[in-house]
């Protein structure tokens, strides 16, 4: 499977960058406006996605300070917003785009999900969790 959008995984979830999805889908609207419109479909902050702020010059995370600023203040300080979105949200967003890029993205996400749920990957995650627990016991 060819990676068309970078996928991130942890013990429980598959996530990806909202900005990367926006770029892949070739959306004409600016990212913050587009993402705000996508959240109107019923997605929940903290459940379906997380918000991250970055200094565009250093890629340093600026969540604490930036959360309190207006969009104009963030822009003036060179801080950009991104969202870490869960795979289920990404699939829905891809579907509602109703274009070829959305179709490609959704098909890719279904392949990622199928691989994630394969017996081999489930066993791999279980072993990784067990190894971490053993390491913590040894400390």
Order of alpha helices (4+ residues) and beta strands (2+ residues): beta-beta-alpha-alpha-beta-alpha-alpha-beta-alpha-alpha-alpha
